[in-house]
Amino acid sequence: MSSSGVNFAGLSTGIDTNSIISSLAAAERQPEAILKTEVTVLQAQQTAYTTISAQLIGFQGVTNNLDALRAFNLVGATSSDPTVATTSVQTGAQPGTHAITVTRLAQAQRISTTAQPSQTAPLGFAGQIVVNGKAINVKAGDSLQTLAANINAAQPGVNASIIAPSQNQFYLTFGSTNSGLQGQISLSDTAGNSFLAGTLGVFDATPATISHQVSASIVGSGLFSDSATSVGTLEGQTAPAVGSVSITSNASGANVTRAVSIDLNKSLSGIATDINLAFGSNVAQVVSVTDPITQTPKQQLQLNGVTGAASLVDNNNVLANLGVLQKNVPAAQTLTAAQDAQFTIDNLPATRSSNTFTDAIQGVTINLLKDGGATTNFTIASDTKTITSNIEAFVKSFNDTIDLVSKYSQYDSSTGATGPLFGDPVAENIVDSLTSQATAPVTGTPANLSLFSQVGITLDQGNHLNIDSTKLASALASNLSGVAQLFQAYGTTSDPTVQFVSSSANTKPSPPSGYTVAVTQPATQATLITQNTSTGTYTYSGTTTVPTALPGSLGQDEAITFGGVILGTSGAAPLSGHTITLHAGSSPSDIVSLINGDSVLSSLLSASIDPNTNALQILSKQYGSSAEFAITSSIPAGPTSSGIGTGILDIKGLDVAGTINGEAASGVGQFLTGSLLGATPATNGQALGLQLRVTAATAGTYGTVNFSSGIADQTKNYISAQTDPYNGALTTGINGQGTNVTDLQANIASIETQVTADQETWRAQFTAMEVAVANIKSGAAGLSSLGANISSAGSIGAGSASATGK
């Protein structure tokens, strides 16, 4: 084939040039075959490494089920009669047997209105009602359906629905979303109306009852988020009422009755002050309590010396709006009464607001199902079934790994065939390391429980682990913690203020004497104690300056802004984050309740009054340098302010500092971790990676920690090293073979490029030869023709001469 695409192969010479070129190319490609064979081998090795790596990672996941901190603290529970009650348990629950007798089950309250002729007709009332401390707006055109929807939209802990048992009879029902007495529904009309009592007929004419009987002589209000904001504002009332109520109290030792003006435009603290002024003594107080339903901090107005509903006379619904009194619902409209569950545990009487609870037996959730004196027995025991299953899974994964490596490393003596990793040092190391770990004694464990074989796990000649189920069951039953130590990273401490948390692959087993724990700086919370004079100082982050007391009441509204790391802001001016407003007249307890009741701050900070100075104290709930917050006020520090001042105070805690085994350790919050990293692994600290939680409050030496690395932990760490994404042996092998394959494929491509170029050269040369031969043949043919012509011309000339001569 010429460059013009015309094929002259053999036309002139008769030589099969294509065959010659193909033969030459085949000869030149011979190295490719060798390289391609090498590529196939390398790819097979790469596939083998990848498959083994995946198997090991799966094996590592199985080891975690045995190496987790509480892997051997698993417990299970059974009920002798699951129709009476069932139970579930959390890791760490104490084994034991408990008898439960259920007298009655908890119920959620459900009440209804009187029958209404329509669910869509306007109710003709415009105003508000209060449901569980939330004001619900009602318009004149609202129907039962609209009212139910508005109540449900407010989510006051009540579900409203409409029931029509008979034609043209519609009942609006109120169902508490929480069972028990603490879930009782609080309903009240606002000032000057009787919508619930009259139009809907929810209440009867009998005297109101106490809503919250705190004790025999103390009654309480509903629960509010703070004691500094007006009650009307907290409830969402548009026109909070003022009412002159009558209160009878024997707090002074004799019954004293006073008329008190209660203004819902005031805060709980303001209302308490008005009551105490009327009595001339401390009858009312605002108390911080925990909401039994949400478990959040709340504020409650409590009246001392009040022995019953007869001691209280409401006016303008102010006591009902406060949640102190509740008007009565007729029996016919009490569809389900609120009641607590009553039962006994091991013959000890108990009550709960819910049929499902977690606080009767630590770590145990109990669900009551049948009452009337029904009895069942709970048995809580170590869940050796699951632990055994996890050990069996470990053994299976171990054997599967050995089989997989053997598959890729096999040699068939009859055929001479080998696997892609036959004789491979990485594969051999995996088998040797795993089997060595499974058969070597665990350092730091008792001599009678330091080998797998001592709990019935042995290695056979095929490098497979086998389990003697009877021997394993006996070991788990007789010494569960010892078996745990044989498998786990296991740490014990001699001081209760130090707890073992975790270790790393670098942590070495400790000697019998353990590693000494020394604390040079205990972890602290970020702490602020204010000074309320303009020339005063602040106590925070470890300093000890003593501030002065807060004023009895703030002289003006004061906006307090919180920011910094703990709230996700920079802490720099102008400070951004979360702002709350302290109202004029707020007492120290009001300030505390506002901070502790704030939905954002309550999970991050805790406020209190310093008992020594009566100053405002704010602490982070976390420990260490990351527990950092900044704070500033809109009002300069002064005798009638909070004392925070207009400057930005940046407060942070301190991380724990100290040593483990006399070696350097780093602290984050309360967590102290061995950190001595040498120039080589051999010079690393013995306690490198050992993490402890230190709750000690002062510097000093806090005993020792004994650490051992069990077989599952060793296996987990070994797998991490082999599969490390940067320098693991398998990772290196996979990447190395991939690089080799790429290089070989590049060589193959280079040879193919050269062969293609040579073929073109050969074809050009053969084409040139064919052309030359064709030209020669063409010239020869011309000469031959010329010779013939000359010969022919000579013959004609001779004939003519002869004729002339005659």
C-alpha positions in Angstrom: 0.0 0.0 0.0 1.5 3.3 -1.0 0.9 6.6 0.7 -1.7 7.4 -1.8 -3.7 4.3 -0.7 -3.0 2.3 -3.9 -1.9 -1.2 -3.2 1.0 -2.4 -5.4 1.7 -5.5 -3.3 3.3 -8.1 -5.7 2.0 -6.5 -8.9 5.5 -6.2 -10.3 7.5 -8.7 -8.4 4.9 -11.3 -7.5 6.2 -11.1 -3.9 3.5 -11.3 -1.1 4.6 -8.1 0.7 1.6 -8.1 3.1 2.6 -11.4 4.5 6.2 -10.3 4.8 5.1 -7.1 6.6 2.7 -9.0 8.9 5.5 -11.4 9.8 7.9 -8.5 10.5 5.2 -6.8 12.7 4.5 -10.1 14.6 8.2 -10.5 15.3 8.4 -6.9 16.6 5.3 -7.4 18.8 6.7 -10.4 20.6 7.7 -8.4 23.7 4.1 -7.3 23.9 2.9 -10.8 24.7 5.4 -11.0 27.6 4.3 -7.6 28.9 0.6 -8.4 28.6 1.2 -11.6 30.6 2.8 -9.5 33.2 -0.2 -7.1 33.2 -2.6 -10.0 33.7 -0.5 -11.3 36.6 -0.3 -7.9 38.2 -4.0 -7.2 37.8 -4.8 -10.6 39.4 -2.5 -9.6 42.3 -4.2 -6.2 42.6 -7.6 -7.8 42.6 -6.5 -10.3 45.3 -5.1 -7.4 47.4 -8.3 -5.4 47.0 -10.5 -8.4 47.9 -8.4 -9.3 51.0 -8.5 -5.6 52.0 -12.3 -5.6 51.8 -12.4 -8.8 53.8 -10.2 -7.4 56.5 -12.2 -4.3 56.8 -15.3 -6.4 57.3 -13.4 -8.5 59.8 -12.5 -5.2 61.6 -16.2 -4.4 61.9 -16.8 -7.7 63.6 -14.0 -7.0 66.1 -15.7 -3.8 67.1 -18.6 -5.8 68.5 -16.1 -7.4 71.0 -13.8 -4.4 71.5 -16.4 -1.8 72.3 -16.3 -0.4 75.8 -19.4 -2.2 76.9 -19.3 -5.2 74.6 -19.3 -7.6 77.5 -21.7 -5.6 79.6 -24.7 -6.6 77.5 -27.7 -7.7 79.5 -31.1 -9.1 78.6 -34.4 -9.3 80.4 -37.4 -11.6 80.4 -40.8 -11.3 81.8 -42.6 -14.3 83.3 -45.9 -12.8 82.0 -45.4 -10.5 79.0 -49.2 -9.7 79.0 -48.7 -7.9 82.3 -45.6 -6.0 81.5 -42.6 -6.1 79.2 -39.1 -4.7 79.6 -36.0 -3.8 77.7 -32.6 -3.1 79.2 -29.6 -1.0 78.4 -26.0 -2.1 78.5 -24.7 -2.0 82.0 -28.0 -2.7 83.8 -27.4 -4.7 87.0 -28.5 -8.4 86.9 -31.3 -9.4 89.2 -34.9 -10.6 89.5 -37.8 -8.2 90.4 -41.5 -8.8 91.0 -44.0 -6.2 89.7 -47.7 -6.0 90.7 -49.8 -3.5 88.7 -52.8 -2.0 90.5 -53.8 0.4 87.8 -52.5 1.8 84.6 -51.8 5.4 83.8 -54.4 7.3 81.7 -54.5 10.6 79.8 -57.3 13.0 80.6 -60.0 13.5 78.0 -62.9 15.9 78.4 -65.6 17.4 76.2 -67.9 20.3 75.7 -71.6 19.9 75.8 -73.3 18.9 72.6 -73.3 21.6 69.9 -75.8 21.7 67.0 -73.2 22.3 64.3 -69.5 21.9 63.8 -69.4 24.5 61.0 -71.7 27.3 62.3 -70.0 30.4 63.8 -69.7 30.3 67.6 -70.2 34.0 67.9 -67.4 34.7 70.3 -64.4 36.9 69.8 -61.6 36.8 72.4 -59.2 34.3 73.9 -59.2 31.1 76.0 -56.1 29.7 77.8 -55.2 26.1 77.2 -52.3 24.7 79.2 -50.8 28.2 79.6 -51.2 29.2 75.9 -53.7 31.8 74.8 -55.8 30.6 71.8 -57.4 33.3 69.7 -61.1 32.9 68.8 -63.0 35.0 66.2 -66.7 35.5 66.0 -66.9 33.6 62.8 -65.0 30.6 64.1 -66.7 27.2 64.2 -66.0 24.1 66.3 -63.8 22.9 63.4 -61.9 26.2 63.3 -61.4 26.2 67.1 -60.2 22.6 67.1 -57.7 23.5 64.3 -56.4 26.6 66.1 -55.9 24.6 69.4 -54.0 21.9 67.5 -51.9 24.4 65.7 -50.8 26.0 69.0 -49.6 22.5 70.2 -50.4 23.2 73.9 -50.1 19.5 74.9 -53.8 19.0 74.0 -55.3 17.3 71.0 -58.7 18.8 70.0 -61.1 16.8 67.9 -64.8 16.7 67.1 -67.0 13.7 67.8 -70.6 13.3 66.5 -72.2 10.3 68.4 -75.6 11.2 67.2 -77.1 13.2 64.3 -76.7 17.0 64.9 -74.8 16.5 68.1 -71.2 17.6 67.9 -68.8 17.5 70.9 -65.4 19.3 70.9 -63.0 17.0 72.9 -59.8 17.9 74.6 -57.3 15.0 75.0 -54.1 15.5 76.9 -51.0 14.3 75.0 -49.5 13.2 78.3 -50.8 10.6 80.6 -51.0 10.8 84.4 -51.9 13.6 86.8 -49.0 15.7 85.6 -50.7 15.7 82.2 -54.0 17.1 83.4 -55.5 19.7 81.1 -55.6 23.3 82.3 -58.5 25.3 80.7 -59.7 28.7 81.5 -61.5 31.7 80.1 -59.7 35.0 80.0 -60.9 38.2 81.7 -64.5 39.2 81.3 -65.7 36.2 79.3 -67.4 32.8 79.8 -67.0 31.2 76.5 -65.8 27.8 77.8 -68.1 27.9 80.8 -71.2 29.2 79.0 -71.2 28.8 75.3 -69.4 25.4 75.3 -70.5 24.3 78.7 -67.1 22.8 79.7 -67.4 23.8 83.4 -70.1 23.4 86.0 -71.0 25.8 88.8 -69.1 23.9 91.6 -66.1 25.6 93.2 -62.8 25.4 91.5 -60.1 22.9 92.6 -56.4 23.3 93.1 -54.4 22.6 89.9 -51.0 21.9 91.5 -50.9 20.7 95.1 -47.2 20.9 95.8 -47.6 19.7 99.4 -50.2 19.6 102.1 -49.8 23.4 102.7 -48.3 24.7 99.4 -50.1 25.2 96.1 -48.4 26.1 92.9 -49.2 27.8 89.6 -48.6 26.5 86.1 -45.0 26.3 84.9 -43.5 29.3 83.1 -40.2 29.7 81.1 -39.1 32.6 83.3 -40.2 34.7 86.2 -39.2 38.1 84.8 -41.5 38.4 81.8 -45.1 39.3 82.3 -47.4 36.4 82.6 -49.7 37.8 79.9 -46.8 38.0 77.5 -45.6 34.5 78.3 -49.1 33.1 77.6 -49.7 35.3 74.6 -52.7 37.1 76.0 -53.7 40.3 74.1 -55.4 41.9 77.1 -54.1 40.4 80.4 -56.5 40.7 83.3 -56.2 42.4 86.7 -58.3 40.7 89.4 -58.7 41.2 93.2 -58.5 37.7 94.6 -58.8 36.4 98.2 -56.1 34.3 99.7 -56.1 32.6 103.1 -52.8 31.4 104.4 -51.6 30.0 107.7 -47.9 30.5 106.9 -47.6 32.7 110.0 -49.2 30.1 112.2 -52.8 31.3 112.0 -55.2 31.7 109.2 -54.9 35.2 107.6 -57.1 36.3 104.7 -56.1 39.1 102.4 -57.4 40.6 99.3 -54.7 40.8 96.7 -54.7 42.6 93.3 -53.1 40.3 90.8 -52.1 41.9 87.6 -51.2 39.4 84.7 -49.3 42.3 83.1 -46.7 41.6 85.8 -44.1 38.8 86.0 -44.3 35.9 88.4 -41.8 37.7 90.6 -43.9 40.9 90.5 -47.1 39.0 91.4 -45.2 37.3 94.3 -44.1 40.7 95.5 -47.6 42.0 95.5 -48.9 39.0 97.5 -46.2 39.3 100.1 -46.8 43.1 100.4 -50.5 42.4 101.1 -49.6 39.8 103.8 -46.6 41.6 105.2 -44.7 38.3 105.1 -43.4 35.8 102.6 -46.5 33.9 101.6 -45.5 33.7 97.9 -42.3 32.7 96.3 -41.0 31.9 92.8 -39.3 28.5 92.7 -37.2 26.9 90.0 -38.6 23.5 89.1 -38.0 20.9 86.4 -40.9 20.4 84.0 -41.9 16.7 84.6 -42.9 16.4 80.9 -40.1 18.2 79.0 -37.4 17.9 81.7 -36.5 21.5 81.2 -36.1 24.2 83.9 -39.2 26.2 84.6 -40.5 28.7 87.1 -43.5 28.3 89.4 -45.3 30.7 91.7 -45.9 28.9 95.0 -48.3 30.0 97.9 -47.3 28.8 101.4 -49.9 27.9 104.0 -52.7 27.4 101.6 -54.4 24.2 102.5 -57.0 23.8 99.8 -59.3 25.4 97.2 -61.5 27.0 99.9 -58.5 29.2 100.8 -58.6 30.8 97.3 -61.3 32.9 95.7 -60.7 33.9 92.1 -61.6 37.1 90.3 -61.5 37.8 86.6 -60.0 34.4 86.0 -56.6 35.5 87.1 -55.9 32.5 89.3 -57.2 30.2 86.6 -55.0 31.8 84.0 -52.1 31.4 86.4 -52.8 27.8 86.6 -53.4 27.9 90.3 -57.1 27.0 90.1 -59.1 24.8 87.7 -62.8 25.0 87.3 -64.6 21.7 87.5 -65.7 19.7 84.5 -69.0 17.8 85.0 -68.6 14.0 85.4 -70.6 13.4 82.2 -68.1 15.4 80.2 -65.1 13.7 81.8 -64.5 11.1 79.2 -61.3 9.7 80.8 -60.0 10.8 84.1 -56.3 11.5 84.4 -54.6 9.0 86.6 -51.1 7.8 87.4 -50.0 4.2 87.2 -49.9 2.5 90.6 -47.8 -0.6 91.1 -45.2 -2.2 93.4 -41.7 -3.3 92.6 -40.5 -6.0 95.0 -43.4 -5.0 97.3 -42.3 -1.3 97.4 -45.2 1.0 96.3 -44.6 3.2 93.3 -46.5 5.6 90.9 -45.6 6.9 87.5 -47.4 9.3 85.2 -46.8 7.0 82.2 -47.1 3.3 81.7 -43.6 3.3 80.2 -40.8 4.5 82.4 -37.0 4.2 82.7 -36.3 5.4 86.2 -37.6 2.6 88.4 -34.6 0.3 87.9 -31.4 1.8 86.5 -30.9 0.9 82.9 -34.3 -0.8 82.5 -37.3 0.4 80.6 -40.6 -1.0 81.9 -43.9 -1.0 80.0 -47.0 -1.8 82.0 -49.8 -3.5 80.1 -52.4 -5.0 82.5 -53.7 -3.8 85.9 -56.1 -5.1 88.5 -53.3 -6.7 90.6 -51.6 -8.5 87.7 -48.1 -9.7 88.6 -45.0 -10.6 86.7 -41.4 -11.3 87.4 -38.5 -9.6 85.5 -35.2 -11.4 85.3 -32.2 -9.3 84.2 -29.1 -11.2 83.4 -25.9 -11.0 81.3 -26.7 -11.4 77.7 -24.2 -14.2 77.1 -26.2 -15.4 74.1 -25.4 -12.2 72.1 -21.8 -12.1 73.5 -21.4 -15.7 72.3 -22.9 -14.9 68.9 -20.3 -12.0 68.6 -17.5 -14.3 69.5 -18.7 -16.9 66.9 -18.9 -14.1 64.3 -15.3 -13.2 65.2 -14.1 -16.8 64.7 -16.0 -17.1 61.4 -14.6 -13.9 60.0 -11.1 -15.0 61.1 -11.5 -18.3 59.3 -13.0 -16.6 56.2 -10.0 -14.3 56.1 -7.6 -17.3 56.3 -9.5 -19.1 53.6 -9.5 -16.1 51.3 -5.8 -15.5 51.7 -5.2 -19.3 51.1 -7.2 -19.2 48.0 -5.0 -16.5 46.5 -1.8 -18.1 47.8 -2.5 -21.7 46.8 -0.2 -24.2 45.0 -1.5 -27.2 43.1 1.3 -29.8 43.3 -0.3 -32.0 40.6 -0.5 -29.3 38.0 2.0 -26.7 39.3 -0.7 -24.0 39.1 -0.4 -21.2 41.7 -2.6 -18.4 42.9 -1.7 -14.8 42.2 -0.2 -14.3 45.7 1.7 -17.6 45.9 4.8 -16.8 47.9 3.7 -13.2 48.4 5.2 -11.7 51.6 2.1 -9.5 52.3 -0.2 -12.5 52.2 2.1 -14.6 54.3 2.4 -11.8 56.9 -1.4 -11.6 57.2 -1.7 -15.3 58.0 1.3 -15.3 60.3 0.1 -12.2 62.2 -3.5 -13.3 62.7 -2.6 -16.8 63.8 0.1 -15.4 66.2 -2.3 -13.0 67.8 -4.9 -15.8 68.2 -2.4 -18.1 69.9 -0.1 -15.8 71.9 -0.9 -14.9 75.6 -2.4 -11.5 76.2 -0.1 -9.4 78.3 -1.6 -8.0 81.5 -4.3 -10.6 82.0 -4.4 -13.3 84.6 -2.3 -16.4 83.8 -5.4 -18.6 83.9 -7.2 -16.5 81.4 -4.6 -15.1 79.0 -5.1 -17.6 76.0 -7.9 -18.3 73.6 -7.5 -21.9 74.3 -8.4 -21.4 78.0 -11.9 -20.3 76.9 -12.3 -23.1 74.4 -11.0 -21.4 71.2 -8.2 -23.3 69.5 -6.3 -23.2 66.3 -6.1 -26.3 64.1 -3.4 -27.3 61.6 -5.3 -25.5 58.8 -5.0 -22.2 60.7 -8.7 -22.2 61.5 -10.1 -21.3 64.9 -12.6 -23.8 66.5 -14.9 -23.2 69.4 -15.6 -25.6 72.2 -19.1 -24.2 73.0 -19.3 -25.9 76.4 -15.9 -24.5 77.6 -16.8 -21.0 76.2 -20.2 -21.0 78.0 -18.5 -22.0 81.2 -15.9 -19.3 81.0 -18.6 -16.6 80.2 -20.7 -17.8 83.2 -17.8 -18.0 85.7 -15.7 -15.0 84.7 -17.3 -12.7 82.2 -15.0 -9.7 82.9 -11.9 -12.0 82.5 -13.2 -13.1 79.1 -13.8 -9.5 78.2 -10.2 -8.7 79.1 -9.0 -11.5 76.8 -10.7 -9.8 73.8 -10.8 -6.1 74.5 -8.7 -3.1 75.0 -9.2 -3.1 78.8 -8.4 -0.5 81.3 -9.0 -0.3 85.0 -8.2 2.7 87.3 -7.5 2.9 91.0 -9.1 6.3 91.5 -12.8 7.0 90.9 -12.1 10.5 89.4 -10.2 8.8 86.6 -12.0 6.6 84.0 -10.5 4.6 81.1 -12.0 5.7 77.8 -10.1 4.3 74.9 -6.7 3.4 73.5 -4.9 3.3 70.1 -2.8 0.9 68.2 0.2 2.6 69.7 -0.8 2.0 73.3 1.4 -0.6 75.0 0.1 -2.9 77.8 1.0 -1.6 81.2 3.2 -3.4 83.7 1.4 -5.0 86.7 2.0 -1.8 88.6 0.1 0.2 86.0 0.6 3.7 84.6 0.6 6.6 87.1 -1.8 9.4 86.4 -0.7 12.9 87.5 -2.8 16.0 87.1 -1.2 19.4 87.0 -4.3 21.3 85.9 -7.8 20.0 86.3 -10.4 20.8 83.6 -12.6 23.8 84.4 -15.8 25.2 83.1 -15.9 28.7 81.6 -17.0 30.7 84.7 -18.2 34.3 85.0 -19.1 36.0 88.3 -20.2 39.6 87.8 -19.3 42.7 89.7 -22.1 45.3 89.8 -20.0 48.5 90.4 -18.6 50.5 87.5 -15.1 50.3 89.0 -15.3 46.7 90.0 -13.7 43.7 88.4 -15.0 40.4 87.2 -14.2 36.9 88.3 -13.7 34.5 85.4 -11.5 31.8 84.0 -9.9 30.9 87.3 -9.3 34.3 88.9 -10.5 34.8 92.5 -11.6 38.5 92.7 -14.7 38.7 94.9 -17.5 40.7 93.4 -20.3 42.5 95.1 -24.0 41.5 95.3 -26.6 42.1 92.6 -29.2 44.8 93.3 -32.6 43.7 94.7 -34.1 44.7 91.4 -32.8 46.0 88.1 -33.2 49.7 87.5 -33.9 49.5 83.8 -34.4 47.0 80.9 -31.1 45.5 80.0 -30.2 43.5 76.8 -27.7 40.8 77.4 -25.9 39.3 74.3 -24.2 35.9 74.4 -21.8 34.8 71.7 -18.4 33.2 71.2 -17.3 29.7 70.3 -20.0 28.0 72.3 -22.7 29.8 70.3 -20.8 29.6 67.0 -19.7 33.2 66.7 -16.4 35.0 66.8 -16.8 36.8 70.1 -15.4 40.0 68.6 -17.1 43.4 68.6 -19.8 43.9 67.7 -20.8 40.8 69.5 -23.4 38.6 67.7 -25.1 35.5 68.9 -28.2 35.3 71.1 -29.8 38.2 73.0 -32.2 38.1 76.0 -33.8 41.1 77.8 -33.7 41.5 81.5 -36.6 43.7 82.5 -36.6 46.6 84.9 -37.5 45.4 88.4 -36.1 41.9 87.8 -34.7 40.3 90.9 -31.6 38.1 91.0 -33.7 35.0 90.8 -35.6 36.4 87.8 -32.3 36.9 86.0 -31.3 33.4 86.8 -34.6 31.9 85.7 -34.6 33.9 82.4 -31.2 32.5 81.5 -31.8 29.0 82.6 -35.2 28.9 80.9 -34.0 30.2 77.6 -34.4 27.6 74.9 -31.0 28.4 73.4 -28.9 29.1 76.5 -30.3 26.4 78.8 -28.4 23.6 77.0 -25.1 25.5 77.0 -24.9 27.6 80.1 -26.1 27.5 83.7 -26.8 30.6 85.8 -27.0 30.8 89.5 -26.5 33.3 92.4 -23.1 32.9 94.0 -23.9 31.9 97.6 -20.9 33.8 99.0 -21.5 37.2 97.2 -25.0 37.1 95.9 -23.5 38.0 92.5 -24.6 36.5 89.2 -22.6 33.4 88.3 -22.7 31.9 84.8 -21.0 28.6 84.0 -20.6 26.7 80.7 -22.0 23.2 80.9 -18.9 21.9 79.0 -15.3 21.8 80.2 -12.1 23.1 78.7 -10.9 25.7 76.3 -13.6 24.9 73.7 -16.2 25.8 76.3 -15.8 29.5 75.6 -18.5 32.2 75.6 -18.5 36.0 75.3 -21.0 38.2 76.9 -21.9 41.9 76.9 -24.7 44.2 78.1 -26.5 47.2 76.8 -26.1 48.9 80.2 -22.9 49.9 81.9 -22.0 48.1 85.1 -23.5 49.9 88.0 -25.4 49.6 91.3 -28.7 48.9 89.6 -27.5 46.7 86.7 -26.6 43.1 86.2 -22.9 44.0 86.5 -22.0 42.6 83.1 -21.2 45.9 81.6 -20.9 47.1 78.0 -17.5 45.7 77.3 -17.2 42.2 75.8 -16.1 39.6 78.4 -14.6 36.5 76.8 -14.6 33.6 79.2 -13.2 30.1 78.6 -12.5 27.0 80.6 -9.2 25.2 81.0 -8.3 21.8 79.6 -7.0 19.1 81.9 -3.2 18.9 81.9 -0.9 16.2 83.3 1.0 13.1 82.5 0.4 9.4 82.1 3.2 7.0 83.1 5.3 10.2 83.5 4.9 10.8 79.8 3.6 13.9 78.0 -0.2 13.9 77.6 -2.6 16.3 75.9 -5.8 17.6 77.4 -9.1 18.4 75.7 -11.8 19.3 78.2 -11.7 16.5 80.9 -10.0 14.1 78.5 -6.3 13.4 79.0 -4.5 11.4 76.2 -1.0 10.1 76.1 0.8 12.0 73.4 4.6 11.2 73.7 5.5 10.7 70.0 9.1 9.7 69.4 11.3 10.0 66.3 10.6 6.3 65.6 7.8 3.9 66.8 10.3 2.3 69.1 10.7 5.6 71.0 7.0 6.4 71.4 5.6 6.7 74.8 4.2 3.5 76.3 0.9 5.3 77.0 0.7 6.9 73.6 -3.0 7.1 72.6 -4.3 6.0 76.0 -7.3 8.3 76.8 -8.7 8.9 80.2 -11.5 11.1 81.6 -10.3 13.0 84.6 -13.0 14.6 86.8 -10.7 15.5 89.6 -11.1 19.2 90.7 -7.6 19.8 92.0 -4.1 19.0 90.9 -2.4 15.9 92.2 -1.6 12.3 91.6 -4.7 10.1 91.0 -3.6 6.5 91.3 -2.9 4.3 88.3 -4.4 2.8 85.2 -3.8 -0.8 84.2 -4.2 -1.4 80.5 -4.2 -4.6 78.4 -4.9 -5.1 74.7 -7.0 -8.2 74.0 -7.0 -10.3 70.9 -9.9 -8.6 69.2 -8.3 -5.2 69.9 -4.9 -6.4 68.5 -6.7 -7.7 65.4 -8.5 -4.5 64.9 -5.3 -2.5 65.2 -3.4 -4.8 62.9 -6.1 -4.5 60.3 -6.0 -0.7 60.6 -2.3 -0.8 59.9 -2.6 -3.2 56.9 -5.5 -1.2 55.3 -4.3 2.3 56.2 -5.2 4.5 53.2 -1.7 6.0 53.0 0.9 3.5 54.0 -0.9 0.2 54.7 0.8 -2.9 53.2 -2.3 -3.8 51.2 -2.9 -0.2 50.1 0.8 0.0 49.0 0.4 -3.3 47.2 -2.8 -2.2 45.4 -1.3 1.1 44.4 2.1 -0.4 43.5 0.6 -3.0 41.2 -1.6 -0.3 39.7 1.4 1.8 38.9 3.2 -1.2 37.5 0.3 -2.1 35.3 0.1 1.5 34.1 3.8 1.5 33.2 3.5 -1.8 31.4 0.5 -0.7 29.4 2.5 2.4 28.4 5.3 0.2 27.2 2.8 -1.9 25.2 1.3 1.2 23.7 4.9 2.4 22.8 5.7 -0.9 21.1 2.4 -0.8 19.2 3.1 2.8 18.1 6.6 1.7 16.9 5.2 -1.3 15.0 2.6 0.9 13.3 5.3 3.3 12.2 7.5 0.5 11.0 4.7 -1.1 9.0 4.2 2.2 7.2 7.9 2.4 6.5 8.0 -1.2 5.2 5.0 -0.7 3.0 6.5 2.5 1.6 9.8 0.6 0.9 8.0 -2.3 -0.8 5.9 0.1 -2.7 9.0 1.9 -3.9 10.5 -1.4 -4.9 7.4 -2.4 -6.8 7.4 0.9 -8.6 11.0 0.5 -9.5 10.6 -3.0 -10.7 7.6 -1.9 -12.7 9.6 0.9 -14.2 12.4 -1.4 -15.1 10.1 -3.9 -16.7 8.4 -1.0 -18.6 11.8 0.2 -19.8 12.9 -3.3 -20.9 9.6 -3.7 -22.7 10.3 -0.5 -24.6 13.8 -1.5 -25.5 12.6 -4.8 -26.7 10.0 -3.1 -28.8 12.6 -0.7 -30.2 14.8 -3.5 -31.1 12.1 -5.2 -33.0 11.3 -2.1 -34.9 14.9 -1.6 -35.9 15.1 -5.2 -37.1 12.0 -4.8 -39.1 13.2 -1.6 -40.7 16.4 -3.2 -41.8 14.7 -6.0 -43.6 12.6 -3.6 -45.6 15.6 -1.5 -46.7 17.5 -4.6 -48.0 14.6 -5.6 -50.1 14.3 -2.3 -51.8 18.0 -2.2 -52.7 17.9 -5.6 -54.3 15.0 -4.5 -56.5 16.8 -1.5 -57.6 19.9 -3.4 -58.6 18.0 -5.5 -61.0 
